[in-house]
Amino acid sequence: MLRVRNSVLAALIGATSAIVALNQVRAEEKSLTFVSYQGTLQDSQIKAWQQPYTASQNVQFENDSPPDGAKLKAMVEAGAVSWDVMDQGAAFAEQNCGKLLEKLDLSKIDTSQFPEGSVSECGLPVYFFALTFVYNTEKYKDHPPTKLADFFDLKNFPGTRVLPPDISLGTLEYALMADGVDAKNLYPIDVDRALKKLDTIKSSIIFTKTNGALQQALVDGQADMGFAVTGRVIASAKAGAPIAPVWDKTILGWDALIVPKGTPNLATAMDFVQFVSQPEQNKRFAELAGVIAATSKATPDYSDLNKTFNPRLHDENGDKVLLSNVKWWAANLNSVIAKVTPWMSR
């Protein structure tokens, strides 16, 4: 019996030593696992954020995708977190602050450079994007749409419409404004009224499960109009889609850097977030990805194509650019999905 106990004890000591050694090696290597959305976006994050950080701090990166909330939850609950920094929606940061996410060290970050209300305890804005109303310029070359209401007008603008897979990006808000709701009174969102407005064009809607599928619908001409986020609109145009924006009311959302609760590289993760918050990193990323810079101190030199689809660079927009109410979405997303999902299948 004693021999068995000693064997078990030796095994436990060996396992513990292996774990300690692994953590020490990882600490000495100073590596971070960064999680984002692949494609042009993540490639731009590697070039604008990771490569200069590696050069200055000798921190190596592993990249993973996608930043799945369910997977993160499983990691945190199991006490086996392998992700260090993630790019996620601002509403996710609000919903999971202190539960799945670490509170950020904001003491070293100039939060005044970000739009009011965009910085949260667990999420730092790193880029903004518009849910852009785009149309096929060949389909509507003689009679282009000019306002949100035209998206919902099948009589004067017949054709297929494509919607983004994420309902929180602005689709419901656009439906309400097209139905006469003032932009100042969008929240709380009247989901039933918005769905009733969408019912008027439902027979012509293409529902997509991914932003990649939405992009493809614009590129290959399946969709004649669509609501799509900035990055996908630009990628579609680069791929040859004959599209142009309609600047009426435009909803801006944003993504944030978040730090998973229980990361073994907390100090390095926090330092990286602080590094990304600096204007130079923000400027470079916005230029590469074509997104809207998060900080007012960044002055990106956008390409002509990126300028075309950036609502902040069009003087006629003025106060027509609206920030999504992320706090409302964080509190109500689940109940909205519970209504929208059965509506889509009817």
N, C-alpha and C positions, 0 to 999 in steps of 0.2 A: 504493500500500500504506500509506504514511504517513497519507494522508487517511482511509483506512478505519480504521486504528488510532486515529486521533484521534477519529473519530466514535464508535467503540466506547467509548473512554475517556470521552468526553463523556456518552454515554448512561449509563455506570456511575456517573459522578459525579452525574448528574441523578437517577438512581434512588436513590442513597444519600442525597442531599440531601432527597429527598421523604420517605424513611423517617424520617430524623432530624427533619424538620419535623413529620411526623405524630406522632411520639413526644413532641416538645416541646409540641405543641398539646394532646395528651392529658394530659401532665403538668400543663400550666397549667390545664386544665379540672378536674383532680383528679376523675376519674370512676372508678367501679368497675362491673364487670359482675358481677351477683349471680345465682346459678343455684339454683333450687329446684323445687318440685313443683306449681306453679300452685295454683289454687283458694283456699279459705279460708286455708290454711297460708301461702302466699306473700303473699297480701293482708295477712295479719296481720304478717308479717315486714317488709313495706314500711311499715306504719303504726307498728309498735313499734320498729323498728331504723333503717330507712333515713331516714324523714322527720326524726326528731330529730337523726340524724347529719348530714344535709344542713344542717339549721338551725344546728348548732354548728360544723361544719367546712367548709361550702360545698362538699361533695363530692356530685356528681350520680351517679345510679344508672341503669344499664340492667339490665333483668331478663330472664332467659332461663330456659328449661325444656325438657326435664328435665335433671337432673344426671347425664348418661349417662357411665358409666365408660369405655366403649369410645371415645366421642368425645373424652374428656379424654386418654386414652392416645394417640390419633392426634395430638392437638394437641401434646402434650409431645414425642413422637418427631419431629414435623416442626419443632419449634422455633417454633411459631406459636400460642402460647397467647393466647386472647382472653377467657378467664374469669379472674376475680380472687378471688372467694370463692364457695364452694359449700356447700350443705346436703346432707350425705350420711350414710349409715349409719355407725355407729361401727366396724363390722367393716371397711368399705372404708378407713377412715382407718388402721386397723391394718395391713391388707394392703399398702397402697401408700405407707407413710411413707418418705420419702427417695427414692422412685422416681418417683411421679407427683405427690407432694405435698411442699410445703415444711415444714420443721419450724417450729412456732410459737414465737413469742417469748413464753414464759410468765413472764418475769421481772416483768412489770407486771400480772399476773393473780393474784388471790387464789384459788389452786386448792384451798384448804382448804374452800371453800364447796360443793364438788361431791362427790358420793358417791365413796367410796374406790374407786379402780381405773377410774373413768370418764374421767379426763383422760389423753390420750395425747400423745406428742410432736408428732403431726400433726393431732390432733382435739380440739376443745373442745366439751364437751356443751352443747347449747343448749335441748334439751327432751327429756323422757322421755315414753314412751307405753306403754300396756298393750296386750297382745294380749288383748282382752276376749271372754269367752264370753257371747254374748247369745242370747236366744230370743224368739220371737214370743209376746207375752202373750195374743193372741187364740187362737192354736193350742193353747197349753198353759195356759189360764186356770184349769182345774180341777185341774191336776196339773203345776205348774211344776218344771223341773229345779233342783237345788240343789247339785250337785257335778260335777266334771269327768267322772266315770265316766258320768253321765247322757248326755253328748254321744255316747258310744259304745254306748248302750243303745237299740237299735232296737225291742226288744220293748216296753219301757215308754214309750219316747219316739219313736214312729215319725215320720218326716218327713225333709225334705231338710236337708243340712248344706252350708254354704259355707266354703271355706278361703281364706286369703290367698295371693297369688301368690308371696310371698317366704317360702321354707321356713325361713329363719333366725330368724323372728320369735317362734317358740315352739310351732308345731304339733307338732313331734316331741317336745318336752319334755312337752306336755300328754298326748300319747298314752302316753308312758312312765309319767307319774304316774297316769293312769287305769288303767294296767296294774299298778300296785303299786310302782313305783320310788319310793324316798324322794327328796324334793326335794334333799337334800344329796348324793345320788349320781347326779345327772343327767348329769354330764360326767365322762369322755367319753361322748357320746351313743351308745347302741346303736341305730344306724339300722335295722338289720334287725328288731329287736324292735318299734321304733316303727311301722315300715311294716306289720308283721304285725298290730298292733293296729288300724291304720287300715284294713287289709283287711276287718275285721269290719263296717265301715260304708261301704265303698267304693261299693257300689251306690247309695247315697243321697247321695254327695258331689257338689257342684257345684264344679268347678275353675275358677278365674278367672285371667285374665292380667293384670288391673289392679285396683287398689284401687277404682277407679271402678265397675267391673263388679260387684265384691263389694258395694259400697254399694247399687247398683241392685237386686241380688238381695234385699237386706234390705228395701228400700223397696217394691218391687212384689210382695213375698210369694213369690218363687220359692224363697227359703230360709226354713226354719222355725227354724233355729239357725245360728250361725256364730261363727268366731273372726275378729275384726276389730280393727284398731288404733284407738286412742282417737278420733282426729280423724274417722275414717270412721263410727264408731259415733254420735258426736254429730251429724254431718251427716245421717246416716240418720234419727235421731230428729227432727231439725228438719224433715226432709222428710216426716214423717208416719209413719215406720215404727213400729209398735207393739212396741217392744223393751224388754227389761230385762236388766240384767247378772246373771250368776251369779258370786258371789265365793267361789271355792274357793282354789286356788293360782293366782296371776297372775304372768305373766312381764312384766317391764319391759325394754324396749329403749330406746335413745336415738339421737338424731341429733346430729351434730357439725358445727361449721363447720370447713372445710378450705380451704387455700390452694393452688391448682395450682402445680406447679413451673414456674418460668419466667415467672410473671406479670410484666408490665412495671410493675406498680403495687404492688410488694411492701410497701413501707413503709406505704402507705395501707391496704392490705388487712390488715396486722397490727394497725394502729391500730383499724380497724373491728371486728376480732375482739375486741380488748380492750374496746372500747365495749360490744359486745353482752354481754360477760361480766358487766357490772355488774347488780346486783339490780333496779334500776328497769326496765331494758330487758327483763329476764327476766320480771319481774312483769307488765308490760304485754302482752307476747307471749302468756304463758300465759292471761291473761284473754281475749284476743281469739280465740285459736285453740282454747282449751279443753284444751290439753295440760298435762302435769305439769311444773311449774317445775323447771329443772335445778339451781338453786342453793338452798341451805337458807336463804339470806338474803332470798329473794323471798317475799312473802306475798300471793299473788294473791287478789283478791276475785272468786271464781268465781260464775257464774250458777247457779241451782238445777239446770238441766239438766247443766251441766258437773260439778257436784258429784256428780250421780247416777252418772256414769261414771268417776269418779276414784277408783281403789282406795286411794289414800293418805288419802282423807278418810272412810274407813269403818273405825271402830274394831275391828269384828269381824275385819278382815283381819290385823292384827298382823304376825306373821312370815310370813304367807302370800304377801306380795309379794316376788318374787324377781327379782334382776338377771340378765339374760342373760349368759352367759359369752362376751363378745365376742372375747376372745383365742382361745378354742377355735374359734369360728365363723370367725375370720379365717384360721386355719390349716387348717380342714377344709371350708370351704364348697364348694369345687370338687368334692371327692370325694363330698360329700353329694348335690350336684346330679346327679352322674354316676349315683347309685343311684336317686334319686327320680324323675328324668325318665322312664326306661323303665318304672318302676313305674306312673306315671300313665297311660301309654299301653297298659298291658296290659289 
